Amino acid sequence: MARLTVEEFNKILKDRILVYDGAMGTNLIAQQLKSENYGGKDGCSEALNLFCPESVAKVHKSFLEAGCDVIETNTFGGTRITLKEYGLEDKVAEINQKAVNIAKKAIEESGQGKPRYIAGSIGPTSQLPSLGNIEFDDMVSAYSEQYEALWNAGIDILQIETCQDILQVKAALYAANKLFEKVGARCPVVVSVTLESSGNLLIGSDISSVVAAIEPFDFVDVLGFNCSFGPDEMERHVATLSKLWSKSILIMP
């Protein structure tokens, strides 16, 4: 499959709404998998890419059958920072590449004519640099390793999601810029933050601060919100964001 270009992506967004899939972790848990399915790495969804890829493919296929346009790879915790908690820090490249291959195969087997796209899911890790849990450069290095594996495997979209710390977002975007400079090309970039009930990030930053921090990274194509609330509660935050952000917006209740 040819990689989705930035120009194609933004043209699609001008014409219509792109519909994403749903929560990968939730749908994997619903399968009531056993410890051996995780290779003994219970609780690590990404381990399923290695030990039980069919469970991941099942989730992808269900959302493709439902008609979604974009499926996210099972790589939310795919940095060595998170994988180290399960003793899988030396499997970063393999886990991320296999996740993309599972998604590709699911699309190929879906048998539906319309284009489908693969977003490489990148989570916030389990560390917050603003709280001193991790050094900025160490976070950039971990993201760079994951990004390179996702890029080489052929993702269409870089999906930096569930961000709770502006410094973490900057590390993720700095790593993305490093990748694009290295390969001499780029893919669409989507960033989504997670809000607390106050309407701020976990570390206290408000929406205007998020926009101000991200605007210098002009390669970010989409900004929005995921998790935390249902659509009704998100509405007022989207209204605020739409006044501050001139590009496309993502909403994932």
Residue frames relative to the residue before (quaternion, step in Angstrom):
aa qw qx qy qz dx dy dz
M 1.0000 0.0000 0.0000 0.0000 0.00 0.00 0.00
A 0.4400 -0.6818 0.5174 0.2718 3.57 -0.97 0.87
R 0.5054 -0.6564 0.4726 0.3007 3.55 -1.04 0.81
L 0.5031 -0.6386 0.4988 0.3005 3.57 -1.05 0.82
T 0.2999 -0.7574 0.5489 0.1872 3.60 -0.83 0.94
V 0.6456 -0.5156 0.3971 0.3997 3.54 -1.28 0.39
E 0.6467 0.5274 -0.3158 0.4516 3.57 0.99 -0.86
E 0.6555 0.5036 -0.3071 0.4716 3.58 0.94 -0.87
F 0.6412 0.5474 -0.3132 0.4372 3.55 0.97 -0.92
N 0.7235 0.4385 -0.2571 0.4671 3.56 0.77 -1.00
K 0.5928 0.5419 -0.3673 0.4690 3.59 1.15 -0.50
I 0.6268 0.5280 -0.3329 0.4664 3.57 0.99 -0.84
L 0.6900 0.4970 -0.2881 0.4404 3.58 0.88 -0.94
K 0.6166 0.5237 -0.3486 0.4732 3.59 1.17 -0.45
D 0.7147 0.4708 -0.2424 0.4569 3.56 1.12 -0.71
R 0.8243 -0.0551 0.0956 0.5553 3.59 0.98 -0.78
I 0.5648 -0.5636 0.4710 0.3762 3.54 -1.36 -0.01
L 0.2878 -0.7241 0.5993 0.1835 3.57 -0.99 0.86
V 0.2261 -0.7923 0.5574 0.1023 3.56 -0.76 1.07
Y 0.2609 -0.7747 0.5642 0.1158 3.55 -0.78 1.13
D 0.5844 -0.5423 0.4650 0.3850 3.53 -1.37 0.08
G 0.5636 -0.6024 0.4440 0.3497 3.57 -1.29 -0.24
A 0.7912 -0.3498 0.2310 0.4453 3.53 -1.29 -0.27
M 0.3947 -0.7355 0.5051 0.2193 3.56 -0.61 1.17
G 0.6861 0.5086 -0.2983 0.4262 3.60 0.74 -1.04
T 0.6434 0.5359 -0.3117 0.4491 3.56 0.95 -0.92
N 0.7194 0.4531 -0.2509 0.4629 3.55 0.90 -0.94
L 0.6032 0.5187 -0.3631 0.4850 3.58 1.19 -0.39
I 0.6375 0.5254 -0.3229 0.4618 3.58 0.98 -0.84
A 0.6281 0.5642 -0.3283 0.4235 3.56 1.05 -0.80
Q 0.6235 0.5511 -0.3389 0.4391 3.60 1.21 -0.43
Q 0.3019 -0.7944 0.4803 0.2169 3.59 1.31 -0.14
L 0.1123 0.8353 -0.5227 0.1281 3.53 0.86 1.05
K 0.4488 -0.6965 0.5039 0.2440 3.54 -1.23 0.57
S 0.7151 -0.4591 0.3181 0.4203 3.55 -1.29 0.33
E 0.6597 0.5220 -0.3209 0.4351 3.58 0.96 -0.81
N 0.5764 0.5776 -0.3753 0.4396 3.58 1.19 -0.50
Y 0.7015 0.4283 -0.2394 0.5169 3.55 1.18 -0.67
G 0.4559 -0.6843 0.4487 0.3501 3.58 1.26 0.04
G 0.6665 -0.5001 0.2863 0.4729 3.55 1.19 0.61
K 0.5931 0.5487 -0.3621 0.4648 3.60 1.31 0.06
D 0.0658 -0.8605 0.5046 0.0222 3.54 0.81 1.09
G 0.7886 0.3035 -0.2469 0.4744 3.53 -0.98 0.93
C 0.6453 0.4929 -0.3176 0.4897 3.58 1.26 -0.21
S 0.3018 -0.7890 0.5093 0.1645 3.57 -0.12 1.28
E 0.6460 0.5510 -0.3218 0.4190 3.57 1.00 -0.81
A 0.5631 0.5992 -0.3881 0.4163 3.60 1.17 -0.47
L 0.5755 0.6040 -0.3731 0.4060 3.57 1.16 -0.54
N 0.5503 0.6018 -0.3974 0.4208 3.61 1.16 -0.47
L 0.7118 0.4370 -0.2403 0.4947 3.55 1.13 -0.71
F 0.8269 0.3177 -0.1044 0.4521 3.54 0.77 -1.12
C 0.8072 0.0751 -0.0382 0.5842 3.61 1.17 -0.43
P 0.0280 -0.8618 0.5065 0.0081 3.59 0.71 1.06
E 0.5824 0.6010 -0.3764 0.3974 3.58 1.14 -0.55
S 0.6158 0.5446 -0.3582 0.4426 3.60 1.10 -0.59
V 0.6419 0.5018 -0.3086 0.4908 3.58 1.10 -0.71
A 0.6426 0.5292 -0.3147 0.4560 3.56 0.97 -0.90
K 0.6092 0.5683 -0.3408 0.4356 3.58 1.07 -0.76
V 0.6496 0.5029 -0.3114 0.4777 3.58 1.01 -0.82
H 0.6490 0.5204 -0.3156 0.4565 3.58 0.87 -0.94
K 0.6897 0.4984 -0.2907 0.4375 3.57 0.80 -1.02
S 0.6338 0.5417 -0.3415 0.4339 3.58 1.00 -0.75
F 0.6928 0.4571 -0.2767 0.4844 3.58 1.01 -0.79
L 0.6049 0.5324 -0.3556 0.4735 3.58 1.10 -0.57
E 0.6470 0.5105 -0.3076 0.4756 3.56 1.03 -0.80
A 0.6486 0.5129 -0.3086 0.4702 3.58 1.14 -0.65
G 0.5882 -0.6391 0.3359 0.3643 3.59 1.27 -0.16
C 0.3957 0.7307 -0.4894 0.2646 3.62 1.16 0.22
D 0.4764 -0.6845 0.4893 0.2550 3.55 -1.26 0.57
V 0.7942 0.2085 -0.0669 0.5669 3.57 1.09 -0.81
I 0.0835 -0.7607 0.6397 0.0723 3.56 -1.02 0.83
E 0.3439 -0.7464 0.5410 0.1787 3.55 -1.04 0.86
T 0.5003 -0.6568 0.4785 0.2989 3.55 -1.03 0.80
N 0.4922 -0.6409 0.5046 0.3037 3.55 -1.22 0.53
T 0.4309 0.7054 -0.4364 0.3553 3.55 0.65 1.20
F 0.2270 0.8159 -0.5073 0.1597 3.60 1.22 0.38
G 0.7704 0.2523 -0.1383 0.5690 3.58 1.05 -0.79
G 0.3441 0.8164 -0.4085 0.2196 3.55 1.16 0.64
T 0.4902 0.6120 -0.4750 0.3995 3.61 1.15 0.42
R 0.6085 -0.5497 0.4096 0.3998 3.57 -1.22 0.37
I 0.5315 0.6238 -0.4108 0.3995 3.62 1.19 -0.45
T 0.7413 0.3906 -0.2123 0.5028 3.56 0.82 -1.02
L 0.6684 0.5190 -0.3085 0.4344 3.58 0.90 -0.89
K 0.5589 0.6128 -0.3859 0.4040 3.60 1.16 -0.51
E 0.5937 0.5839 -0.3577 0.4226 3.58 1.14 -0.60
Y 0.7433 0.3462 -0.1913 0.5395 3.58 1.27 -0.42
G 0.5330 -0.6470 0.3973 0.3734 3.58 1.26 0.19
L 0.5622 0.6135 -0.3705 0.4126 3.58 1.20 0.51
E 0.3168 0.8019 -0.4686 0.1924 3.59 1.23 0.30
D 0.6687 0.4754 -0.3048 0.4836 3.60 1.21 -0.37
K 0.6442 0.5189 -0.3088 0.4695 3.58 1.32 0.09
V 0.2654 0.8110 -0.4935 0.1683 3.61 1.26 0.30
A 0.6997 0.4703 -0.2861 0.4554 3.59 0.70 -1.05
E 0.6796 0.5004 -0.2978 0.4462 3.58 0.85 -0.95
I 0.6660 0.5127 -0.3060 0.4473 3.58 0.88 -0.92
N 0.7036 0.4665 -0.2713 0.4624 3.58 0.87 -0.92
Q 0.6580 0.5039 -0.3127 0.4641 3.56 0.98 -0.81
K 0.6593 0.5016 -0.3143 0.4637 3.58 0.96 -0.82
A 0.6062 0.5603 -0.3537 0.4398 3.57 1.07 -0.71
V 0.6619 0.4916 -0.3013 0.4789 3.58 0.96 -0.86
N 0.6531 0.5202 -0.3147 0.4515 3.58 0.96 -0.83
I 0.6179 0.5316 -0.3387 0.4700 3.59 1.06 -0.74
A 0.6670 0.4992 -0.2956 0.4675 3.58 0.94 -0.90
K 0.6338 0.5361 -0.3232 0.4543 3.58 0.98 -0.86
K 0.6782 0.4956 -0.2885 0.4596 3.55 0.89 -0.98
A 0.6279 0.5362 -0.3356 0.4535 3.58 1.01 -0.77
I 0.6473 0.5063 -0.3106 0.4778 3.57 1.02 -0.81
E 0.6587 0.5191 -0.3050 0.4512 3.57 0.92 -0.93
E 0.7300 0.4282 -0.2347 0.4782 3.58 1.02 -0.81
S 0.5048 0.6750 -0.4197 0.3367 3.59 1.24 -0.20
G 0.2848 -0.8197 0.4619 0.1833 3.54 1.21 -0.49
Q 0.5456 0.5981 -0.4134 0.4168 3.57 1.19 0.40
G 0.5313 -0.7101 0.3848 0.2558 3.53 -0.91 0.97
K 0.6544 0.5465 -0.3497 0.3884 3.61 0.95 -0.67
P 0.5965 -0.5852 0.4040 0.3722 3.60 -1.12 0.59
R 0.0871 -0.7560 0.6468 0.0502 3.55 -1.13 0.78
Y 0.2196 -0.8049 0.5457 0.0781 3.54 -1.04 0.78
I 0.3189 -0.7456 0.5603 0.1689 3.55 -1.21 0.64
A 0.1443 -0.7730 0.6146 0.0623 3.55 -0.79 1.09
G 0.3349 -0.7338 0.5579 0.1953 3.55 -0.82 1.01
S 0.2798 -0.8012 0.5121 0.1322 3.57 -0.37 1.28
I 0.0190 -0.7881 0.6140 -0.0391 3.55 -0.80 1.12
G 0.2087 -0.8121 0.5374 0.0903 3.57 -0.53 1.18
P 0.6764 -0.5329 0.3460 0.3726 3.58 -1.32 0.13
T 0.4000 -0.6717 0.4657 0.4145 3.55 1.38 -0.29
S 0.5760 -0.5943 0.4360 0.3535 3.58 -1.27 -0.07
Q 0.6551 0.4989 -0.2957 0.4843 3.59 1.30 0.16
L 0.2042 -0.7678 0.5960 0.1166 3.59 -1.08 0.74
P 0.3570 -0.7693 0.4841 0.2153 3.62 -0.41 1.15
S 0.6175 0.5592 -0.3557 0.4236 3.61 1.06 -0.63
L 0.6974 0.4299 -0.2628 0.5096 3.57 1.22 -0.47
G 0.5511 -0.6489 0.3740 0.3679 3.56 1.29 0.14
N 0.3818 0.7443 -0.4723 0.2779 3.59 1.24 0.32
I 0.7959 0.0486 0.0258 0.6029 3.55 1.17 -0.67
E 0.4845 -0.6429 0.5036 0.3136 3.57 -1.15 0.60
F 0.6161 -0.5761 0.3994 0.3592 3.57 -1.10 0.77
D 0.6893 0.4915 -0.2907 0.4458 3.60 0.81 -0.99
D 0.6279 0.5282 -0.3379 0.4610 3.60 1.07 -0.67
M 0.6477 0.5056 -0.3144 0.4754 3.57 1.05 -0.74
V 0.6222 0.5305 -0.3333 0.4695 3.58 1.01 -0.80
S 0.6557 0.5242 -0.3068 0.4485 3.58 0.93 -0.92
A 0.6630 0.5045 -0.3015 0.4637 3.59 0.96 -0.88
Y 0.6606 0.4922 -0.3075 0.4763 3.57 0.95 -0.83
S 0.6287 0.5533 -0.3383 0.4291 3.58 0.96 -0.86
E 0.6433 0.5280 -0.3117 0.4586 3.56 1.00 -0.87
Q 0.6763 0.4826 -0.2904 0.4748 3.57 0.92 -0.89
Y 0.6525 0.5347 -0.3185 0.4322 3.58 0.88 -0.94
E 0.6603 0.5208 -0.3215 0.4353 3.55 0.88 -0.93
A 0.6471 0.5080 -0.3206 0.4696 3.59 1.00 -0.78
L 0.6612 0.5015 -0.3031 0.4685 3.58 0.95 -0.87
W 0.6563 0.5142 -0.3087 0.4579 3.58 0.93 -0.90
N 0.6832 0.4965 -0.2918 0.4489 3.58 0.82 -0.99
A 0.6684 0.4923 -0.2997 0.4702 3.58 1.12 -0.63
G 0.5828 -0.6604 0.3306 0.3390 3.59 1.26 -0.19
I 0.2209 0.7749 -0.5640 0.1806 3.62 0.93 0.75
D 0.4340 -0.6773 0.5298 0.2687 3.55 -1.29 0.42
I 0.8055 0.1566 -0.0132 0.5715 3.56 0.98 -0.94
L 0.2897 -0.7068 0.6153 0.1948 3.56 -1.11 0.76
Q 0.1003 -0.8348 0.5409 -0.0224 3.56 -0.40 1.31
I 0.0460 -0.8015 0.5956 -0.0270 3.58 -0.13 1.32
E 0.0942 0.8706 -0.4649 0.1309 3.57 -0.11 1.26
T 0.8061 0.2818 -0.2433 0.4599 3.49 -1.44 0.33
C 0.2342 0.8029 -0.5102 0.2005 3.56 1.07 0.77
Q 0.1277 -0.8202 0.5575 0.0136 3.55 -0.91 0.99
D 0.7466 0.2979 -0.1293 0.5806 3.55 1.33 -0.22
I 0.4524 -0.7087 0.4669 0.2739 3.61 -0.63 1.09
L 0.6395 0.5243 -0.3339 0.4524 3.59 0.99 -0.75
Q 0.6187 0.5262 -0.3321 0.4797 3.58 1.12 -0.66
V 0.6235 0.5267 -0.3331 0.4721 3.60 1.03 -0.80
K 0.6615 0.5070 -0.3091 0.4580 3.57 0.92 -0.89
A 0.6282 0.5241 -0.3343 0.4679 3.60 1.01 -0.76
A 0.6574 0.5147 -0.3026 0.4597 3.56 0.96 -0.91
L 0.7023 0.4564 -0.2674 0.4765 3.59 0.95 -0.86
Y 0.5961 0.5424 -0.3600 0.4699 3.59 1.10 -0.61
A 0.6486 0.5076 -0.3056 0.4778 3.57 1.03 -0.82
A 0.6272 0.5313 -0.3342 0.4613 3.58 1.03 -0.77
N 0.6530 0.5138 -0.3141 0.4594 3.57 0.94 -0.87
K 0.6249 0.5370 -0.3291 0.4614 3.57 1.04 -0.79
L 0.6460 0.5172 -0.3174 0.4630 3.58 0.99 -0.86
F 0.6837 0.4975 -0.2978 0.4431 3.58 0.82 -1.00
E 0.6328 0.5117 -0.3296 0.4786 3.59 1.06 -0.71
K 0.6593 0.5270 -0.3085 0.4386 3.58 0.98 -0.83
V 0.7691 0.3614 -0.1948 0.4898 3.60 0.86 -0.95
G 0.4119 -0.7395 0.4508 0.2832 3.59 1.25 -0.22
A 0.7162 0.3044 -0.2334 0.5830 3.56 1.16 0.57
R 0.1441 -0.7860 0.5855 0.1364 3.55 -1.27 0.05
C 0.3152 -0.7018 0.6013 0.2160 3.51 -1.36 0.29
P 0.6699 -0.4566 0.3604 0.4613 3.62 -1.21 0.11
V 0.1737 -0.7798 0.5964 0.0780 3.57 -1.10 0.78
V 0.0771 -0.7811 0.6196 -0.0004 3.54 -0.87 1.08
V 0.0745 -0.7797 0.6210 0.0290 3.57 -0.95 0.91
S 0.0434 0.7878 -0.6142 0.0136 3.57 -0.94 0.85
V 0.2420 -0.7747 0.5747 0.1049 3.52 -0.99 0.94
T 0.3380 -0.7169 0.5756 0.2013 3.53 -1.30 0.43
L 0.2391 -0.8017 0.5393 0.0955 3.55 -0.76 1.10
E 0.4144 -0.6430 0.5797 0.2806 3.52 -1.27 0.51
S 0.7166 -0.4414 0.3058 0.4451 3.61 -1.25 0.13
S 0.6043 0.5737 -0.3408 0.4354 3.57 1.24 -0.50
G 0.4997 -0.6348 0.4339 0.3988 3.56 1.24 -0.45
N 0.6354 0.4971 -0.3231 0.4946 3.59 1.32 0.10
L 0.5966 -0.5217 0.4492 0.4125 3.55 -1.30 0.16
L 0.7223 -0.4404 0.3133 0.4315 3.56 -1.30 0.27
I 0.7311 0.4112 -0.2430 0.4871 3.59 0.98 -0.82
G 0.6767 -0.5557 0.2717 0.3994 3.60 1.25 0.19
S 0.5060 0.6589 -0.4266 0.3576 3.61 1.22 -0.19
D 0.3352 -0.7378 0.5465 0.2112 3.58 -1.03 0.77
I 0.7413 -0.4347 0.2760 0.4305 3.56 -1.31 0.16
S 0.6434 0.5262 -0.3345 0.4442 3.59 0.96 -0.80
S 0.6313 0.5260 -0.3278 0.4662 3.59 1.08 -0.68
V 0.6182 0.5419 -0.3338 0.4613 3.56 1.06 -0.78
V 0.6702 0.4958 -0.2967 0.4658 3.57 0.86 -0.97
A 0.6547 0.5204 -0.3117 0.4510 3.58 0.92 -0.89
A 0.6704 0.5029 -0.2932 0.4602 3.59 1.03 -0.78
I 0.7240 0.4560 -0.2400 0.4585 3.57 1.03 -0.80
E 0.5596 0.6618 -0.3824 0.3203 3.60 1.02 -0.71
P 0.6377 0.5260 -0.3667 0.4268 3.68 0.91 -0.64
F 0.6467 0.4592 -0.3167 0.5202 3.61 1.19 -0.44
D 0.1406 -0.8683 0.4701 0.0724 3.56 0.35 1.28
F 0.5832 0.5793 -0.3828 0.4216 3.59 1.25 -0.05
V 0.4917 0.6185 -0.4583 0.4071 3.63 1.22 0.09
D 0.2451 -0.8148 0.5153 0.1018 3.57 -0.55 1.19
V 0.8056 0.1213 -0.0146 0.5798 3.57 1.07 -0.77
L 0.0459 -0.7722 0.6333 0.0230 3.56 -1.09 0.78
G 0.2180 0.7989 -0.5420 0.1431 3.58 -0.98 0.71
F 0.5546 -0.6004 0.4795 0.3194 3.51 -1.33 -0.43
N 0.0282 0.7751 -0.6304 -0.0316 3.54 -1.19 0.56
C 0.8070 0.2523 -0.2278 0.4830 3.56 -1.27 0.58
S 0.6703 0.5431 -0.3777 0.3363 3.56 -1.38 -0.32
F 0.8527 0.0232 0.0478 0.5197 3.57 0.37 -1.22
G 0.4998 -0.5672 0.5421 0.3670 3.49 -1.40 0.07
P 0.7346 -0.4564 0.2704 0.4231 3.61 -1.23 0.21
D 0.6197 0.5594 -0.3608 0.4158 3.61 0.98 -0.70
E 0.7031 0.4594 -0.2632 0.4746 3.56 0.91 -0.93
M 0.6285 0.5549 -0.3293 0.4344 3.58 1.14 -0.61
E 0.5340 0.6926 -0.3953 0.2808 3.56 1.09 -0.73
R 0.7000 0.4708 -0.2910 0.4513 3.59 0.83 -0.92
H 0.6426 0.5108 -0.3315 0.4650 3.58 1.07 -0.63
V 0.6172 0.5257 -0.3358 0.4795 3.58 1.08 -0.69
A 0.6174 0.5473 -0.3377 0.4531 3.58 1.04 -0.77
T 0.6526 0.5008 -0.3033 0.4809 3.57 1.02 -0.82
L 0.6688 0.5121 -0.3005 0.4475 3.57 0.87 -0.99
S 0.6523 0.5456 -0.3203 0.4175 3.59 0.93 -0.86
K 0.6440 0.5065 -0.3173 0.4776 3.59 1.20 -0.43
L 0.7341 0.4326 -0.2115 0.4788 3.55 1.20 -0.54
W 0.7607 0.3338 -0.1443 0.5377 3.57 1.15 -0.72
S 0.2931 -0.8150 0.4819 0.1329 3.58 -0.60 1.15
K 0.6531 0.5107 -0.3198 0.4587 3.59 1.23 -0.29
S 0.7584 -0.3752 0.2700 0.4595 3.57 -1.28 -0.24
I 0.2793 -0.7669 0.5651 0.1208 3.54 -1.22 0.66
L 0.2479 -0.7533 0.5956 0.1277 3.54 -1.10 0.84
I 0.0381 -0.7722 0.6339 0.0219 3.56 -1.02 0.82
M 0.0767 0.7841 -0.6091 0.0908 3.58 -0.67 1.16
P 0.1808 -0.8098 0.5479 0.1065 3.62 0.14 1.22
